[in-house]
Amino acid sequence: MSTSIDGRVVVVTGLSQGIGKSIAKDFAMAGYHVLVNSLNEEELKNTVANIESQIGNNSRISYLVGDISVQGFAETLMEEAMGKFGRIDVLVNNAKVTNDPKKMDECNTLPNNTSQQEQQLSYFVPEEYQMSDPKVKGIFYCIKAAVNKMLAMNGGNFAIINISSCQGCMTQRSANEFTQINFGIDPYADSMASIETITKTIALELADKGIRVNGIIPGLVSDDINEEIIKDSKKRNDTENDIPIKRIAQPEEVSKVALFLASNDASYITGAMIPVDGGLMLTRPNYFLEVR
């Protein structure tokens, strides 16, 4: 991997689990200036302090607390990066995923002025067009805000990396029940599938503008969200037997892929969704959604 960073800056959202923390650490260790974001200030402070102790430099990493799904905050986040570090080269969207079903009353209709919408690229669609899923909305806002900054700079190896999940690539064998709330549709899987659509659509629109957009699809990773499986020896053994590589991934096995996608070595890669799942999707397409 190319090691020439030259003051490059990365913004990383979502440090609630091991992947986000590992991404922030690996980028900082590679020489990036890093701005991290989540809703938990204590968690952010601890992550920043831990990284500072490893890189021996407290001027290359900072944090900002806030909710990227709230309209206007993504712009604030990118302004913070510009104010502290002077530029934005990489955006990693890793914000925590909600498991709450979508609420119909949160959905918005398409804007009436469709002719105006058609004249703009998708990352500049009018604000009236909003998704109901907080994660998808947050990714949308962050990409739009970051792209505005990137396009204003004079060239560079700009990259946007969206972290998804295996569940977005899987069909559900059977819903537990068709309730009034979710009608048998898994909102988490729907959210993950939307990330692939956003990634590929925006990658195509930005391909000739010097901004590459790719996604990573992690499988089962050793972090807090999978604590129940990891700590139960039987569940862990059963789970690892279902993974072709026969083990659960470590967070750095995902973050190293993100670091590669941001590097000059990935300069001809855009619109890709890269599985980091130990081969899980090859053999068990319904694995995570099965009732076990």
Rosetta blueprint (number, residue, H / E / L):
1 M L
2 S L
3 T L
4 S L
5 I L
6 D L
7 G L
8 R L
9 V E
10 V E
11 V E
12 V E
13 T E
14 G L
15 L L
16 S L
17 Q L
18 G H
19 I H
20 G H
21 K H
22 S H
23 I H
24 A H
25 K H
26 D H
27 F H
28 A H
29 M H
30 A L
31 G L
32 Y L
33 H E
34 V E
35 L E
36 V E
37 N E
38 S E
39 L L
40 N L
41 E H
42 E H
43 E H
44 L H
45 K H
46 N H
47 T H
48 V H
49 A H
50 N H
51 I H
52 E H
53 S H
54 Q H
55 I H
56 G L
57 N L
58 N L
59 S L
60 R L
61 I E
62 S E
63 Y E
64 L E
65 V E
66 G L
67 D L
68 I L
69 S L
70 V L
71 Q L
72 G L
73 F H
74 A H
75 E H
76 T H
77 L H
78 M H
79 E H
80 E H
81 A H
82 M H
83 G H
84 K H
85 F H
86 G L
87 R L
88 I L
89 D L
90 V E
91 L E
92 V E
93 N E
94 N L
95 A L
96 K L
97 V L
98 T L
99 N L
100 D L
101 P L
102 K L
103 K L
104 M H
105 D H
106 E H
107 C L
108 N L
109 T L
110 L L
111 P L
112 N L
113 N L
114 T H
115 S H
116 Q H
117 Q H
118 E H
119 Q L
120 Q L
121 L L
122 S H
123 Y H
124 F H
125 V L
126 P L
127 E L
128 E L
129 Y L
130 Q L
131 M L
132 S L
133 D L
134 P H
135 K H
136 V H
137 K H
138 G H
139 I H
140 F H
141 Y H
142 C H
143 I H
144 K H
145 A H
146 A H
147 V H
148 N H
149 K H
150 M H
151 L H
152 A H
153 M L
154 N L
155 G L
156 G L
157 N L
158 F E
159 A E
160 I E
161 I E
162 N E
163 I E
164 S L
165 S L
166 C H
167 Q H
168 G H
169 C H
170 M L
171 T L
172 Q L
173 R L
174 S L
175 A L
176 N L
177 E L
178 F L
179 T L
180 Q L
181 I L
182 N L
183 F L
184 G L
185 I L
186 D L
187 P H
188 Y H
189 A H
190 D H
191 S H
192 M H
193 A H
194 S H
195 I H
196 E H
197 T H
198 I H
199 T H
200 K H
201 T H
202 I H
203 A H
204 L H
205 E H
206 L H
207 A H
208 D H
209 K H
210 G L
211 I E
212 R E
213 V E
214 N E
215 G E
216 I E
217 I E
218 P E
219 G L
220 L L
221 V E
222 S L
223 D L
224 D H
225 I H
226 N H
227 E H
228 E H
229 I H
230 I H
231 K H
232 D L
233 S H
234 K H
235 K H
236 R H
237 N H
238 D H
239 T H
240 E H
241 N H
242 D H
243 I L
244 P L
245 I L
246 K L
247 R L
248 I L
249 A E
250 Q L
251 P H
252 E H
253 E H
254 V H
255 S H
256 K H
257 V H
258 A H
259 L H
260 F H
261 L H
262 A H
263 S L
264 N H
265 D H
266 A H
267 S L
268 Y L
269 I L
270 T L
271 G L
272 A L
273 M E
274 I E
275 P E
276 V E
277 D L
278 G L
279 G L
280 L H
281 M H
282 L H
283 T H
284 R L
285 P L
286 N L
287 Y H
288 F H
289 L H
290 E L
291 V L
292 R L
